[in-house]
């Protein structure tokens, strides 16, 4: 046994120990659901959820800012992000085949909604480039909603240590911290507005992030409990599609369109110089 442990050479044991500790604390806290009742209304009000993944990010930020986690440990942990994303994408891809029948039955509405993900480029990229004067980081942050599949695409195409990698990591962490709260509140407001059909709201929940989907779906199901089973089915089908064709949408349309618009906004010479310097 001693020889076996010596051969393992667990030089990254501190990284795994820190991750295990943060994981245990986050899971012990568990999911917390908050509901704000609207005065004079019999509806459920505005609700949002906080998930263990959020706690893990916040705990890591606090410990790092307090210098409790050594810089060496954080540097050692960086490559594990890309490795974890590859494992996650493999797991997500393996679920596409068994769910193919449900995807076909979902109809064209679920497929066409993927074009809505391109809206992040149109709205976010001009603000990032023209207002905040961002460089290539804007490409990584704006070409998608910056969840796990997008993270894997950037890691493979540019590398997470590139400007594009820095951009998507910043957007990913921001989405983890604020995304679930925002989605829960937004879904509650849309339910209260009574503009969209419950099925349309359920389909919109499937953005490619399980935590965001759960946060957005909760107030919708609470408002229409008699449709709970159907709403869950639509949300699940949309989530599967966002994980399946959303990946190709980002690769074939999202990134090329973002790079083109970036060159237009930045100026072709400046954009080419930045890209050449990065290479």
C-alpha positions in Angstrom: 0.0 0.0 0.0 2.8 2.4 0.9 4.6 1.7 -2.4 1.3 2.3 -4.3 0.8 5.7 -2.6 4.4 6.7 -3.4 4.0 5.8 -7.0 0.9 8.0 -7.3 3.1 11.1 -6.5 0.1 13.2 -5.5 1.9 16.5 -5.9 -1.5 18.4 -6.3 -3.0 17.1 -3.1 -3.4 20.6 -1.7 -5.6 21.6 -4.7 -7.8 18.5 -4.2 -8.0 19.1 -0.5 -9.1 22.7 -0.9 -11.7 21.7 -3.5 -13.0 18.9 -1.3 -13.4 21.3 1.7 -15.2 24.0 -0.4 -17.4 21.3 -1.9 -18.4 19.8 1.4 -19.2 23.3 2.9 -21.2 24.3 -0.2 -23.3 21.1 -0.3 -24.0 21.3 3.5 -25.5 24.8 2.9 -27.6 23.4 0.1 -30.1 25.1 -2.2 -31.9 28.1 -0.7 -35.1 29.5 -2.2 -36.2 33.0 -1.5 -39.7 34.4 -2.3 -40.7 38.1 -2.1 -44.4 38.4 -1.8 -46.0 41.3 -3.8 -48.3 43.4 -1.7 -51.9 43.2 -2.8 -51.3 40.2 -5.0 -52.3 36.6 -4.4 -49.5 35.3 -6.7 -46.4 33.7 -5.5 -44.4 36.9 -6.0 -40.8 37.1 -7.1 -38.6 34.1 -6.2 -35.0 33.2 -6.8 -32.7 30.4 -5.7 -29.1 30.2 -4.6 -27.2 27.0 -5.5 -24.1 25.3 -4.0 -22.1 26.3 -7.1 -22.5 29.9 -6.1 -21.3 29.3 -2.6 -18.2 27.5 -3.9 -17.3 30.5 -6.1 -17.9 33.0 -3.3 -16.0 31.0 -0.8 -13.1 30.7 -3.2 -13.1 34.5 -3.8 -13.1 35.2 -0.1 -10.3 32.8 0.7 -8.2 34.1 -2.1 -8.7 37.7 -1.1 -7.8 36.8 2.5 -4.6 35.1 1.0 -5.7 31.9 2.8 -5.2 29.9 -0.5 -1.5 30.1 -1.6 -0.8 31.5 -5.1 1.0 28.3 -5.9 -2.2 26.3 -5.3 -4.2 28.6 -7.5 -1.6 28.3 -10.3 -1.6 24.5 -10.0 -5.4 24.5 -10.1 -5.7 26.5 -13.4 -5.1 23.5 -15.8 -7.8 21.5 -14.0 -10.5 24.0 -15.3 -9.9 22.9 -18.9 -9.7 19.2 -17.9 -13.0 19.5 -15.9 -14.7 21.1 -18.9 -13.7 18.3 -21.2 -15.1 15.7 -18.8 -18.3 17.8 -18.5 -18.8 18.1 -22.2 -18.3 14.3 -22.6 -21.0 13.7 -20.0 -23.4 16.2 -21.7 -22.7 14.7 -25.1 -23.5 11.2 -23.9 -27.0 12.3 -23.0 -27.9 13.6 -26.5 -28.3 10.2 -28.1 -30.8 8.7 -25.6 -32.8 11.9 -25.7 -32.8 12.2 -29.5 -36.5 11.1 -29.7 -37.6 13.9 -27.3 -35.6 16.4 -29.3 -37.3 15.4 -32.6 -40.7 15.6 -30.9 -40.0 19.0 -29.4 -40.6 20.6 -32.8 -39.0 23.5 -34.7 -39.8 26.1 -32.0 -37.2 24.6 -29.7 -34.6 24.5 -32.5 -35.2 28.0 -33.7 -35.0 29.5 -30.3 -31.2 28.7 -30.4 -30.8 31.7 -32.7 -31.8 33.8 -29.7 -28.4 33.0 -28.1 -26.8 35.1 -30.8 -28.5 38.1 -29.2 -25.7 38.2 -26.6 -23.3 39.2 -29.4 -25.5 42.0 -30.8 -26.1 43.5 -27.3 -23.0 42.7 -25.3 -20.1 43.1 -27.8 -20.8 46.8 -28.8 -21.0 47.7 -25.1 -17.8 45.8 -24.3 -15.8 47.3 -27.2 -17.2 50.8 -27.5 -18.0 51.6 -23.9 -15.5 49.6 -21.8 -12.8 49.6 -24.5 -12.2 45.9 -24.1 -9.8 43.9 -26.4 -10.1 40.3 -27.5 -11.5 39.5 -24.0 -14.8 40.9 -25.4 -14.9 38.0 -28.0 -14.8 35.4 -25.3 -17.3 37.1 -23.0 -19.8 38.0 -25.7 -20.2 35.1 -28.2 -22.6 33.1 -25.9 -24.1 33.1 -22.5 -20.7 31.8 -21.2 -21.7 28.5 -19.6 -19.8 25.2 -19.6 -20.1 24.3 -23.3 -18.9 27.7 -24.3 -16.0 27.5 -21.8 -14.9 24.2 -23.4 -15.0 25.7 -26.9 -12.8 28.7 -25.9 -10.5 26.4 -24.0 -10.0 24.2 -27.1 -9.9 27.0 -29.7 -7.9 29.7 -27.9 -6.9 28.3 -24.5 -8.0 29.6 -21.2 -4.8 31.6 -20.7 -5.6 33.7 -23.8 -7.5 37.0 -23.8 -10.5 35.2 -25.0 -10.1 32.7 -22.2 -9.9 35.6 -19.6 -13.1 37.1 -21.1 -15.2 33.9 -20.9 -13.9 33.1 -17.4 -15.0 36.5 -16.2 -18.4 36.2 -17.8 -18.7 32.6 -16.5 -18.0 33.6 -12.9 -20.3 36.6 -13.2 -23.1 34.3 -14.5 -22.6 31.8 -11.7 -22.8 34.5 -9.1 -25.6 36.6 -10.5 -27.2 34.4 -13.2 -29.4 32.2 -11.1 -30.7 35.2 -9.1 -31.3 37.2 -12.3 -33.1 34.3 -14.0 -35.3 33.6 -11.0 -36.4 37.3 -10.7 -36.8 37.7 -14.5 -39.0 34.6 -14.7 -41.1 35.8 -11.8 -41.6 39.2 -13.5 -42.6 37.6 -16.8 -45.1 35.3 -15.1 -46.6 38.4 -13.3 -46.7 40.3 -16.6 -48.9 37.5 -18.1 -47.6 38.3 -21.6 -46.2 34.9 -22.7 -47.7 31.4 -22.6 -46.4 29.2 -19.8 -45.0 26.7 -22.4 -43.0 29.6 -24.0 -41.6 30.6 -20.6 -40.6 27.0 -19.8 -38.8 26.7 -23.2 -36.9 29.8 -22.4 -35.6 28.3 -19.2 -33.3 25.9 -21.1 -30.3 28.1 -21.6 -27.7 25.3 -21.3 -27.1 25.8 -17.5 -28.8 23.4 -15.1 -28.7 25.8 -12.2 -30.1 28.7 -14.2 -32.8 26.5 -15.7 -33.9 25.3 -12.2 -33.9 28.9 -10.9 -36.0 30.1 -13.8 -38.4 27.2 -13.9 -39.3 27.2 -10.1 -41.5 30.3 -10.1 -43.2 29.3 -13.4 -44.1 25.9 -12.0 -45.2 27.5 -8.8 -47.5 29.8 -10.7 -49.0 27.0 -12.9 -48.9 23.9 -10.7 -51.5 22.1 -12.9 -49.0 22.2 -15.8 -46.0 21.2 -13.8 -45.3 18.0 -15.7 -45.6 19.6 -19.1 -43.5 22.6 -18.1 -40.7 20.4 -16.8 -40.8 18.4 -20.1 -40.5 21.6 -22.2 -37.7 23.0 -20.1 -35.8 19.7 -20.2 -36.1 19.4 -24.0 -35.0 23.0 -24.4 -32.0 22.3 -22.0 -31.0 19.2 -24.0 -31.2 21.2 -27.3 -29.2 24.1 -25.9 -26.5 21.6 -24.9 -26.6 19.8 -28.2 -27.1 22.2 -31.2 -26.1 25.2 -29.0 -22.6 23.9 -29.2 -22.6 23.8 -33.0 -24.4 27.2 -33.1 -21.6 28.7 -31.1 -18.9 27.1 -33.2 -20.4 27.6 -36.7 -22.2 31.0 -36.2 -21.4 32.5 -32.8 -17.6 32.8 -32.9 -17.3 33.7 -36.6 -20.0 36.4 -36.2 -18.4 37.7 -33.0 -15.0 38.0 -34.7 -16.5 39.7 -37.7 -18.4 42.2 -35.6 -15.4 42.8 -33.4 -13.3 43.8 -36.5 -16.1 46.1 -37.6 -16.3 47.8 -34.2 -12.6 47.9 -33.5 -11.4 48.6 -36.9 -9.8 45.9 -39.2 -6.2 47.1 -38.7 -6.4 47.3 -34.9 -8.3 43.9 -34.7 -5.7 42.2 -37.0 -2.8 43.7 -35.0 -4.3 42.3 -31.7 -5.0 38.9 -33.2 -1.4 38.8 -34.7 0.1 39.8 -31.3 -1.9 37.1 -29.5 -0.7 34.5 -32.0 
